[in-house]
Amino acid sequence: MIPDRVVELLHGPALSARILSDLENNGRVALGITLASHEAYQLKGRYLASRPTGDEDIARQETYQRKMLAAVRQVYPEEIARPLVLGFAYRPGVAITFRVEEIFLQTPGPGAGNKMA
C-alpha cells in the first residue's frame, strides 16, 4: 500500500448513483488517468467516503475545464474541442475519496500494465 495517498475524485451526475452503489457494495476503486500527452496511469485502492460537491469543488472543476480546453485546442479544431471538453455535466456532482494502494503504468509501450514502485 502507498502510505498517505488519498485521492478525491469529482464526478458528474450521469453515473454517480451506480458508481456509489458499487462502491458501497465492494469498496474497491480503479481509476484511469490519461494526460493529453498520452501518459496514462491506473490507480487502485479502497473507497473511503463520498459527499455532494460544493462551490469550491465547482470552481476547481471549472479551472480544470479551462486548462483541458486549452490542451485539446492544440490538437483539435474549436468546433470539436469545445463540445468535447465542455460537454460534461458537473452539477450536481459528487466527491469520491479513496486510498490509493497500487499504481500501474498504462502509457502505451513496453512498460504498460506494470505495477509501479
GIHUGI-V688336 format. One record per backbone hydrogen bond with DSSP energy under -0.5 kcal/mol. NH is the residue of the N-H (numbers start at 0). CO is the residue of the C=O. Records with the same first field share a line. If there is no record, write none. Layout:
BEGIN
NH: CO ; CO
END
This chain:
BEGIN
1: 99
2: 0
4: 1
5: 3
6: 97
8: 6 ; 95
10: 8 ; 93
15: 11
16: 12
18: 14
19: 15
20: 16
21: 17
22: 18
23: 19
24: 20
25: 21
26: 21 ; 22
28: 44
30: 42
32: 40
34: 38
37: 34
40: 32
41: 103
42: 30
43: 101
44: 28
45: 98
46: 26
47: 96
48: 96
50: 94
52: 92
57: 53
58: 54
59: 55
60: 56
61: 57
62: 58
63: 59
64: 60
65: 61
66: 62
67: 63
68: 64
69: 65
70: 66
71: 67
72: 68
73: 69 ; 70
74: 71
75: 71
79: 76
80: 76
81: 77
83: 79
84: 80
85: 81
86: 82
87: 84
93: 10
94: 50
95: 8 ; 93
96: 48
97: 6
98: 45
99: 4 ; 97
100: 43
101: 43
103: 41
104: 113
105: 39
106: 39
111: 108
112: 104
113: 110
115: 102
END
